[in-house]
Amino acid sequence: MTTGEEPRGVYLYGVIEISAPVRLETTGLYRAPVRAVPYRDLAAVVSDLPQPELEPTRELALAHERVISFVMRRHPVIPVRFGIVAVPGVPIETVLVGNYELLKNTLERIRDKVELGLKVLWRREAFETDLEGADSRVRQAKAALNEKSGPVSYDEAMQLGQLMAEAADRKRREYIKLLYEPLNQMAAESVLNDILTERMVFNAAFLVPKEKEEDFDRLANQLFVPYAEVLEFRYSGPWPPYNFCRLNLESSLKNPQKVE
């Protein structure tokens, strides 16, 4: 915004716990200064916007993530999803007023913990082989199609695809028991997110106490070794705990409570 221009919205990055006034020496969307707006012992991490609506651009999304990462290094933070804006006339504190107990409980849950991600996928060259080894029906169906002299019909292709999908689901359950469950036992909480591709085995996020992070890393590496030729592990983090802070804070801005 230019000097003297009135903000047309206040952008919300997340919520932190405070015991004294906080200065956040960083900038956010549109390079606007980031500040902490207090309510009791909580504060909303915000910056001013030149307009009440946002275009979901990569540049703005990255700016959002940079602020969350900056704050995370200094405070336990409840990160919020990209795009939550309080328009003029709706104080941003209403998010804290309307959700105070929920926010306090969430901060207690995530205190001194980090989110670690693990996506497990079949290696492209091992996908069909692994399913054939696990299901004789898949082996027989593929062998029958390979022996055909003519073209494969639509129904035959669909039948093989269905058999492979069923075999993949069974194999996923097996790998979840072998790989996800041991990590789940070490984590404070975990979640299995949606499968994104047919070669994905599982897509997990774990909320791990900071003092256990090295042990968790070590266990993930140990679990990977026996399956290195078949599976690919995409291990990432630490991240802000988005998967464990899925709060509907935007509704508070649409139905604001009085700030006292």
Buried (B, 14 or more C-beta within 10 A) or exposed (E): BEEEEEBBBBBBBBBBBBEEEBEBEBBBBBEBEBBBBBBEBBBBBBBBBBEBEBEEEEEBBEBBBBBBBBBBEEBBBBBBEBBBBBBEEBBBBBBBBBBBEEBBEBBEBBEEBBBBBBBBBBBEEBBBEBBBBBBEBBBEBBEEBEEEEEEEEEEBEEBBEEBBEBBBEEBBEEBBEEBBEEBBEBBBBBBEEEBEEEBBBBBBBBBBBEEBBEEBBEBBEEBBEEBEEBBBBEBEBBBBBBBBBEBEBBEBBEEBBEEE
